Amino acid sequence: MTENTVSTEDTFSPDVTTIRNDELHRYELRVGGKLAVESRFVDRPGHVDFIHTDTAKEFAGQGLAKVLAHFALDDVVSSGKRIIPHCPFIYGYLKKHDAYGQFIDWPEQPPTDEVTAS
């Protein structure tokens, strides 16, 4: 017999928000009001150039950066702009999710910085 139980370590936090913060030039994912993931960008005419994504250590490994990437990329596409992925994380995400293919202007060289998002 298999029994499924929820341990006291399992938690569910419905308090997740995603926003585009134009003042700080970043997309943000917050958990319980705390900044968990940020994806910085440069807003260019006709393009949004993603330059860096970072996940706070306490939220690493939970897949939250993927949630923020999906939100940010959908936001760019809905605004009618194109995506430039200079951020290693966003670049890798786009390589795995071809739904955005027609909206991407790939950089001449893949980004070489260390990936810091999870």
C-alpha positions as CSV (number, residue, x, y, z in Angstrom):
1,M,0.0,0.0,0.0
2,T,1.2,3.5,-0.9
3,E,0.4,6.3,1.4
4,N,0.7,10.0,0.5
5,T,1.3,12.3,3.4
6,V,2.2,15.9,3.6
7,S,5.0,16.6,5.9
8,T,5.3,19.7,8.0
9,E,8.2,20.7,5.7
10,D,5.9,20.9,2.7
11,T,4.6,24.4,2.2
12,F,2.5,26.1,-0.3
13,S,2.7,29.8,-0.8
14,P,0.0,31.4,-2.9
15,D,1.6,34.8,-2.3
16,V,3.7,34.9,-5.5
17,T,3.6,38.1,-7.6
18,T,5.3,39.1,-10.8
19,I,5.7,42.6,-12.0
20,R,7.7,44.7,-14.5
21,N,9.5,47.4,-12.5
22,D,10.4,50.1,-15.1
23,E,12.0,52.3,-12.5
24,L,14.6,49.7,-11.7
25,H,14.7,48.2,-15.3
26,R,13.8,44.7,-14.1
27,Y,11.1,42.1,-13.9
28,E,10.5,40.8,-10.4
29,L,9.1,37.7,-8.8
30,R,8.3,38.2,-5.1
31,V,7.3,35.5,-2.7
32,G,5.5,36.8,0.4
33,G,6.7,40.3,-0.5
34,K,10.3,39.3,-0.6
35,L,12.3,39.7,-3.9
36,A,13.0,36.1,-5.0
37,V,14.1,36.5,-8.6
38,E,14.9,39.5,-10.8
39,S,15.6,39.7,-14.5
40,R,17.3,42.9,-15.5
41,F,16.8,44.4,-18.9
42,V,17.6,47.4,-21.2
43,D,14.5,48.8,-22.9
44,R,15.5,49.7,-26.5
45,P,13.4,50.9,-29.4
46,G,11.5,47.9,-30.6
47,H,13.4,45.5,-28.3
48,V,13.9,44.4,-24.7
49,D,17.5,43.3,-24.1
50,F,17.7,40.9,-21.1
51,I,21.1,41.3,-19.5
52,H,21.0,39.3,-16.2
53,T,18.7,37.1,-14.1
54,D,19.4,36.4,-10.4
55,T,17.7,34.2,-7.8
56,A,18.0,35.0,-4.1
57,K,19.8,32.1,-2.4
58,E,16.9,31.2,-0.2
59,F,14.7,30.7,-3.2
60,A,17.2,28.8,-5.4
61,G,16.2,25.5,-7.0
62,Q,12.5,26.0,-6.8
63,G,12.0,26.9,-10.5
64,L,10.9,30.4,-9.8
65,A,13.3,31.9,-12.4
66,K,11.5,29.9,-15.1
67,V,8.2,31.4,-13.9
68,L,9.6,34.9,-14.1
69,A,11.1,34.2,-17.5
70,H,7.8,33.1,-18.9
71,F,6.0,36.1,-17.5
72,A,8.7,38.6,-18.8
73,L,8.9,37.1,-22.2
74,D,5.1,37.0,-22.6
75,D,5.1,40.7,-21.5
76,V,7.6,41.6,-24.1
77,V,5.8,39.8,-26.9
78,S,2.4,41.3,-25.9
79,S,4.0,44.8,-26.0
80,G,4.9,44.2,-29.7
81,K,8.7,44.3,-29.0
82,R,11.3,41.8,-29.8
83,I,13.6,39.9,-27.3
84,I,17.4,40.1,-27.2
85,P,18.8,37.4,-24.9
86,H,22.2,38.6,-23.6
87,C,21.4,37.0,-20.2
88,P,22.7,33.5,-20.0
89,F,19.6,32.2,-18.2
90,I,17.1,33.8,-20.6
91,Y,19.2,32.6,-23.5
92,G,19.0,29.1,-22.2
93,Y,15.3,29.3,-21.5
94,L,14.6,30.5,-25.0
95,K,16.7,27.6,-26.5
96,K,14.4,25.2,-24.6
97,H,11.1,27.0,-25.4
98,D,10.7,27.5,-29.1
99,A,7.3,29.2,-28.8
100,Y,9.1,32.5,-28.7
101,G,11.3,31.9,-31.8
102,Q,9.7,34.4,-34.1
103,F,10.2,37.2,-31.5
104,I,13.9,36.7,-30.8
105,D,16.9,38.6,-32.2
106,W,19.7,36.3,-31.2
107,P,23.0,37.9,-30.3
108,E,26.0,37.2,-32.5
109,Q,27.7,35.3,-29.7
110,P,26.0,33.3,-27.0
111,P,26.4,34.9,-23.5
112,T,29.3,33.5,-21.5
113,D,28.5,34.7,-18.1
114,E,27.7,32.3,-15.3
115,V,24.1,31.3,-15.0
116,T,22.8,32.4,-11.6
117,A,19.1,31.7,-11.8
118,S,17.2,28.5,-10.9
